[in-house]
């Protein structure tokens, strides 16, 4: 049975999506702020990550870590882009953005639920978060540059601001005011729910007219989100096929549990409604993947 917190999370995520689409006036005043909500969400998530743990994990798993980072940030987005360019060209750029973004900061928590190698997941969260401001704009520019008139430096600046400022503030807070850090960690879950709802209201209210004019786009984006989630799952397992089960599950988490909220904000600023819509609706396979991951882990161990 799903935990009560999981049900509350699903209700908040999908409820705020529907609210933003069908009552857009509610989220009007939130539209300028998703970027800052995202930064605060990352700030809360990085509070649970200790830098010494990252160094220890890297020392023990540097070979696997480098391979997964290269696969996640370079090989995967290129592969997905060309697959979609041939099969579903309208989603090629949206799939590229979702595939090339960093692993989500919720991934270590999911790793504890499904028996994955948590230090490996934690290491890749930090590594891909630090590299994404540089790799994602370059990959997008290289593959889709002919169709874009967006400054690569503007994309780098935006991603760097969103990721590096929260990391800096977390380290500053730990050194200057540890009790506040502990307090924020204690109430991180309900605070994160409020931020998720605010982001969804701001983004979906902005594109409400688009959804009403093209309702079929929602269904097609949901189907594409499940297709990508399944593809990430299979490729994640295959990337470390000869490794231990906990490493294979960790690899799948690293690919499936992407930082789609960052792409929502990123796409809303630099691209169109289709890219933001796919990133937002990816919330569905993002959380539902817990169940096949558990089944895979149990069967392999048996």
Secondary structure, DSSP 8 states (H G I E B T S, - for coil): ---HHHHHHHHHHHHHHHHHHH-GGGGGGGGGGHHHHHHHHHHHHHTT--HHHHHHHHHHSHHHHHHHHHIIIIIHHHHHHHHHHHH-GGGHHHHHHHHHS-B-TTHHHHHHHHT--HHHHHHHHHHHHHHHHHHHHHHHHHHHGGG----HHHHHHHHHHHHHHHHHHHHHHHHH-HHHHHHHHHTHHHHHHHHHHHHHHHHHHHTHHHHHH-THHHHHHHHHHHHHHHHHHHHHHHHTTTS-HHHHHHHHHHHHSB-HHHHHHHHHHHS-HHHHHHHHHTHHHHHHHHHHHHHHHHHHH-
